[in-house]
Amino acid sequence: MNKQKNTDSQNFEEDLKFLEKIIKEATFTSNLKEDKKIKDAAQTRIDYLRLTGKYLFFDSEATGRENGFLRKMLENENNNGGGII
């Protein structure tokens, strides 16, 4: 499962790099100044998506680790004859 998360993260990063390439090569208007504003705004949003994606992947990974830890605690409680609550 960790390999799947790593692949998802890599695919996400590759998609963002592809979008960056398209934006850098694109011409939106006949006004160079306006094009620069559009490209800068798009780049800012891509940077935000990249950061958000990193947080989401990290959070997902941490949640999985925590879930595994809590499951082991419950199994140990059940195996030792202890009840939950």
QUIRA-V365341 format. One record per residue. N is the residue number from 0. RES is the residue in one small letter. PSI is psi as a letter, one per 20 degrees, with the letter a starting at -180 (* if undefined). Layout:
n:res:psi
N:RES:PSI
N:RES:PSI
//
This chain:
n:res:psi
0:m:h
1:n:h
2:k:h
3:q:g
4:k:g
5:n:g
6:t:g
7:d:g
8:s:g
9:q:g
10:n:g
11:f:g
12:e:g
13:e:g
14:d:g
15:l:h
16:k:h
17:f:g
18:l:g
19:e:g
20:k:g
21:i:g
22:i:g
23:k:h
24:e:i
25:a:q
26:t:o
27:f:h
28:t:r
29:s:i
30:n:o
31:l:h
32:k:g
33:e:g
34:d:g
35:k:g
36:k:g
37:i:g
38:k:g
39:d:g
40:a:g
41:a:g
42:q:h
43:t:g
44:r:h
45:i:g
46:d:g
47:y:g
48:l:g
49:r:g
50:l:g
51:t:g
52:g:g
53:k:g
54:y:g
55:l:g
56:f:g
57:f:g
58:d:g
59:s:g
60:e:g
61:a:h
62:t:g
63:g:g
64:r:g
65:e:g
66:n:g
67:g:g
68:f:g
69:l:h
70:r:g
71:k:h
72:m:g
73:l:g
74:e:g
75:n:g
76:e:g
77:n:h
78:n:h
79:n:j
80:g:j
81:g:q
82:g:r
83:i:p
84:i:*
//
